[in-house]
Amino acid sequence: MKNEVLLKQLVRQVKILNFWITLFGSLFLVGIVIAGFLLWQVVAFIGQTNQKIEDMKTSASDSLNVQKKTCESDGKIGSWFRENTEVCK
């Protein structure tokens, strides 16, 4: 009689413990998935931003290179510089 009551109490406690372990385990796994996704988003954003900065640096240096622009131009000034000066050589 006592053993049956004790057994029912133990089974009840194990069921409660199983519920809480399942609940917190699931929350932990969901948290890891969310943290992984956010980390992936941050890494992708940093990579894209780095690429944009590199592209802007390249375009800025090209637009500020007056000698290169003058020598590559198809107009009268560019052809005069190429023919009469040592700048474009």
C-alpha positions as CSV (number, residue, x, y, z in Angstrom):
1,M,0.0,0.0,0.0
2,K,2.7,2.4,1.0
3,N,4.8,1.3,-1.9
4,E,2.0,2.0,-4.4
5,V,1.5,5.6,-3.0
6,L,5.2,6.2,-3.1
7,L,5.4,4.8,-6.6
8,K,2.5,7.1,-7.8
9,Q,4.3,10.1,-6.2
10,L,7.6,9.2,-7.9
11,V,5.8,8.8,-11.3
12,R,4.1,12.2,-10.8
13,Q,7.4,13.9,-9.9
14,V,9.1,12.3,-12.9
15,K,6.4,13.5,-15.2
16,I,6.7,17.0,-13.9
17,L,10.5,16.9,-14.2
18,N,10.1,15.6,-17.7
19,F,7.8,18.4,-18.6
20,W,10.2,21.1,-17.3
21,I,13.3,19.5,-18.9
22,T,11.4,19.4,-22.3
23,L,10.2,23.0,-22.0
24,F,13.6,24.4,-21.1
25,G,15.4,22.2,-23.5
26,S,13.2,23.4,-26.3
27,L,13.6,27.0,-25.3
28,F,17.4,26.5,-25.2
29,L,17.4,25.0,-28.7
30,V,15.2,27.8,-30.1
31,G,17.5,30.4,-28.5
32,I,20.6,28.8,-30.1
33,V,18.8,28.8,-33.5
34,I,17.9,32.5,-33.2
35,A,21.4,33.4,-32.0
36,G,22.9,31.5,-34.9
37,F,20.6,33.2,-37.4
38,L,21.4,36.7,-36.0
39,L,25.1,35.9,-36.0
40,W,24.9,34.9,-39.7
41,Q,23.0,38.1,-40.5
42,V,25.7,40.2,-38.8
43,V,28.5,38.5,-40.6
44,A,26.7,38.9,-43.9
45,F,26.1,42.6,-43.2
46,I,29.7,43.2,-42.3
47,G,30.8,41.5,-45.5
48,Q,28.5,43.5,-47.7
49,T,29.5,46.7,-46.0
50,N,33.2,45.9,-46.4
51,Q,32.6,45.3,-50.1
52,K,30.7,48.6,-50.6
53,I,33.5,50.5,-48.8
54,E,36.2,48.9,-51.1
55,D,34.1,49.8,-54.2
56,M,33.7,53.4,-53.0
57,K,37.5,53.6,-52.3
58,T,38.2,52.4,-55.8
59,S,35.7,54.7,-57.5
60,A,36.9,57.6,-55.4
61,S,40.6,57.1,-56.3
62,D,39.7,56.7,-60.0
63,S,37.6,59.9,-60.0
64,L,40.4,61.8,-58.3
65,N,43.1,60.6,-60.7
66,V,43.3,63.7,-63.0
67,Q,46.3,62.4,-64.9
68,K,44.6,59.1,-65.8
69,K,41.4,60.8,-66.8
70,T,43.2,63.4,-69.0
71,C,45.3,60.8,-70.7
72,E,42.4,58.4,-71.4
73,S,40.0,61.1,-72.6
74,D,39.1,61.2,-76.3
75,G,38.9,64.9,-76.6
76,K,41.3,67.5,-77.9
77,I,43.0,68.0,-74.5
78,G,43.7,64.3,-74.1
79,S,45.1,63.9,-77.6
80,W,47.3,67.0,-77.1
81,F,48.6,65.7,-73.8
82,R,49.4,62.3,-75.4
83,E,51.2,63.8,-78.4
84,N,53.0,66.8,-76.9
85,T,53.9,65.8,-73.3
86,E,55.6,63.1,-71.3
87,V,52.8,62.9,-68.8
88,C,50.9,60.1,-70.4
89,K,53.8,57.8,-71.0
